[in-house]
Amino acid sequence: MSEVGSEANPLRVAIVGAGPAGFYAAERLFKEKGLTVQVDMFERLPVPFGLVRFGVAPDHPKIKSVTKVFDRIAKKPGFRFFGNVDIGEDVSVEDLKQYYHQIVFTIGAPTDRNLPVPGVEFTGNYPATEFVAWYNGHPDYRDYEFDLSKERAAVVGIGNVAVDVARILVRDPDELAKTDIADYALEALRQSNIKEVYVLGRRGPAQAAFTPPEAKELLELNGVDTLVLPEEAELDPLSQESMVAAGRGVVRNVEIIQQMAQNEPTDQPHRLTIRFLVSPVEIFGNEAGEVVGMKLVKNELYKTESGTLRPRATDQFEEMPIDLVFRSVGYRGVPVPGVPFNDRWGVIMNQEGRIVDAETGEQVIGEYTAGWIKRGPSGVIGTNKPDAVETVVHMLEDLQTDKILHPAHSQAGAAEVFIAEKQPRFVTYEDWLRIDEIEIARGQEQGRPRVKFTDVEEMLAVVGK
Amino acid sequence: MKVSGLLATKSPTVITIHPDQPVADAVTLYGQHNIGSLIVVDRDNHLVGILSERDIVRHLPEYDDVMGTAVQEIMTPRVIVALPQDDVMSVAHTMTERRFRHMPVVDEGELVGIISIGDIIKCQRDQYRGEIATLETQIMAENI
C-alpha cells in the first residue's frame, strides 16, 4: 500500500471536540506541505465552536467573530464535521482506532471546582460556568434555573469569567437584547431584582486575573456604579515591589482599579463592587436552605520561595448579607473513558500533546490532545493555536517514524458508513451552515446577530434529522 | 499562567537520584532522559537537593574522580522550590535573579515535577504567540 499521507492513502485524523483547539489543530494539519489529510471532527452537540459559542459573553461579538476563520478551515477539502456524535457514548475510542491513524482530543474543561467552605450546599450557590452556559443557550443548561429575584449577588473569583458574570448581572437588559443571549436568559434578566454585585478577589489589585479591556468595560457600563474600596485599591509593599518587573497588563489593571476607587457611589440602579484580599470562609443559609450571607476573611499577601505573592488568611473577618453566590474559581477537565487522565492537574495525561500511559509514562500510540484538556484552563482563544500546533508537530513527527495506528478500515467512506450506523442523526458542516443561516435570519428580524437554537431536537429538526 | 499549567504537558515522571549514588549514574540519567538536572531524594522520597550539569562541571577541577564521587558531595543541598499555584512569571523572575535553571515543584510536601528555564521561556513564548494569534484571527475575521 502507498505511504500514509499520500493522495492515494491520506492520513486519517479524528479530532474530538469542535472548539478553538480542534480547529487550530485542523488548520495546522492542512498547512503541512506534501501531506494529504482527511480530518473528521466530532462534536457531541449538533453545533460547533465550543466555548466561542457557549463561553464568550454575548455582549462580546468581536471575540466571537473568530468563527468566520474556523468556517474557512471547515471549507478545506478533506474536512468533515460529525456533529451530534458523542465519543464515548455513540462511538467509542476503540471504534475510532479502527478507522483513524491519529486521534486528537480537544474536549475542553467543562466542570468547575467548588468552594472548600461550609455552606456550599445552600440553594443559591451556583457555578459561574453553569450560569455562563445557561445565558449562552447551551442545550445542556437551558433548563437550569437561577433565582434572580433577590438583590445581592457575590461572584467569587476575579478572572474574566467572573467579570463576565458580574457584567451580565448588572448590564441594562435593553443592551443585552441586541446580542445573541438566549431568549429565556434575557427574559429572566429583565425580571431580575439584582441591585448589588460583589466580585471577590483573594489577592490584590496587582494580581487580578482579568484583562484590562474587561476591567475598563466595567467602568463604562450604563446605569452602574463600579466601585473599589479605596483602602483595597492601595498596593501592599510586596505588590509595590513587584510592579518594577510587572507586565503592561498588570500596570494597566492597577491603573483602572485605582480609577474605580475614586468613583463616588451615585444613585445608579446597579452597583458593582470589586473587593480585594478577601476569601469566603463560610456561606450562611436560612431555614429554607437558601443562601443569606457570607463570611469573609481578610487576606494578606506573602511571598513564596519562588517569588509568587500568595494570599494568607488574617484573623480579621467580616460578614455580608448575600442572596446569591456564583463561584468562578476555575474550570476542570473530566476524564474520557479509556484515555489516561491526570487527576492532579485535571487534564489528559500527556507530554506536549502526546498522550502517555499513566503508569509507565510510555506514549499511547496514535492518541493526542490539545487545548484546555491538555494544559488546563488558561489563556485566551488564540493561546490554543500554539498549543495545537505543538501537538500537530508531534503528530507529524510520529507519522514520519510510523508511530501511528494502522486501522483495519482506512479506505475512503468507511468511517462515514460506520458513524451513520452508530448515530444516524449526525450533523454535517453543511447542516450546521443551514442552522447558522436560520439563526442569523431569526436574529435579523429582531436586530440581533442571531437567535440561537437552544434545543438539540430543534436543531436537528431544522436540518431534517 | 500557573506552574501547574506548565507541568500539565510534561512527563508525569520525575527523574530522581539518591544522595549516595555515584555521579556517573547521574550522567547516565542525563543522557537517557535528555535532561540537565536531577532531583536528589532520600530513601523516603524526600527532597534533599538538586544535581545539575553545572554542579558537576564546577567540581571537575577539585576531584580526581568526579564520576566516582557520591552525589551528596557535590549537589546543591538547599533548593528553592515552586508550588503548583505559583505564577510562572514570578518563578521566571526568581530564576533569572538567582541565576539557576531548574526548580523542583512540590505540592503539599510531595515532589510533583521539575521546571526548567527552558520550560518557562517556551511558556512565555506561547503566551505571546497566543495573544498575537488572537489578534490576527480577529483581524482576519473582519476581512472575511
Chai-1 contact restraints between the chains, C-beta under 6 A:
chainA,res_idxA,chainB,res_idxB,connection_type,confidence,min_distance_angstrom,max_distance_angstrom,comment,restraint_id
A,S65,B,A141,contact,1.0,0.0,6.0,A-B,restraint_1
A,V66,B,T137,contact,1.0,0.0,6.0,A-B,restraint_2
A,V66,B,A141,contact,1.0,0.0,6.0,A-B,restraint_3
A,K68,B,A141,contact,1.0,0.0,6.0,A-B,restraint_4
A,K68,B,I144,contact,1.0,0.0,6.0,A-B,restraint_5
A,V69,B,T137,contact,1.0,0.0,6.0,A-B,restraint_6
A,V69,B,M140,contact,1.0,0.0,6.0,A-B,restraint_7
A,V69,B,A141,contact,1.0,0.0,6.0,A-B,restraint_8
A,A245,B,H93,contact,1.0,0.0,6.0,A-B,restraint_9
A,T304,B,L83,contact,1.0,0.0,6.0,A-B,restraint_10
A,T304,B,D86,contact,1.0,0.0,6.0,A-B,restraint_11
A,E305,B,I80,contact,1.0,0.0,6.0,A-B,restraint_12
A,E305,B,V81,contact,1.0,0.0,6.0,A-B,restraint_13
A,S306,B,A82,contact,1.0,0.0,6.0,A-B,restraint_14
A,S306,B,D86,contact,1.0,0.0,6.0,A-B,restraint_15
A,S306,B,V91,contact,1.0,0.0,6.0,A-B,restraint_16
A,S306,B,T94,contact,1.0,0.0,6.0,A-B,restraint_17
A,G307,B,S90,contact,1.0,0.0,6.0,A-B,restraint_18
A,G307,B,H93,contact,1.0,0.0,6.0,A-B,restraint_19
A,G307,B,T94,contact,1.0,0.0,6.0,A-B,restraint_20
A,T308,B,D86,contact,1.0,0.0,6.0,A-B,restraint_21
A,T308,B,D87,contact,1.0,0.0,6.0,A-B,restraint_22
A,T308,B,S90,contact,1.0,0.0,6.0,A-B,restraint_23
A,W345,B,S4,contact,1.0,0.0,6.0,A-B,restraint_24
A,W345,B,A8,contact,1.0,0.0,6.0,A-B,restraint_25
A,V347,B,A8,contact,1.0,0.0,6.0,A-B,restraint_26
A,N350,B,T9,contact,1.0,0.0,6.0,A-B,restraint_27
A,Q351,B,S11,contact,1.0,0.0,6.0,A-B,restraint_28
A,E352,B,T9,contact,1.0,0.0,6.0,A-B,restraint_29
A,G361,B,S11,contact,1.0,0.0,6.0,A-B,restraint_30
A,G361,B,T13,contact,1.0,0.0,6.0,A-B,restraint_31
A,K374,B,T9,contact,1.0,0.0,6.0,A-B,restraint_32
A,R375,B,G5,contact,1.0,0.0,6.0,A-B,restraint_33
A,R375,B,A8,contact,1.0,0.0,6.0,A-B,restraint_34
A,R375,B,T9,contact,1.0,0.0,6.0,A-B,restraint_35
A,G376,B,G5,contact,1.0,0.0,6.0,A-B,restraint_36
A,G376,B,A8,contact,1.0,0.0,6.0,A-B,restraint_37
A,S378,B,M1,contact,1.0,0.0,6.0,A-B,restraint_38
A,S378,B,G5,contact,1.0,0.0,6.0,A-B,restraint_39
A,G379,B,G130,contact,1.0,0.0,6.0,A-B,restraint_40
A,V380,B,T134,contact,1.0,0.0,6.0,A-B,restraint_41
A,I381,B,T134,contact,1.0,0.0,6.0,A-B,restraint_42
A,G382,B,G130,contact,1.0,0.0,6.0,A-B,restraint_43
A,G382,B,A133,contact,1.0,0.0,6.0,A-B,restraint_44
A,G382,B,T134,contact,1.0,0.0,6.0,A-B,restraint_45
A,G382,B,T137,contact,1.0,0.0,6.0,A-B,restraint_46
A,T383,B,G130,contact,1.0,0.0,6.0,A-B,restraint_47
A,K385,B,A133,contact,1.0,0.0,6.0,A-B,restraint_48
A,P386,B,D126,contact,1.0,0.0,6.0,A-B,restraint_49
A,P386,B,R129,contact,1.0,0.0,6.0,A-B,restraint_50
A,P386,B,G130,contact,1.0,0.0,6.0,A-B,restraint_51
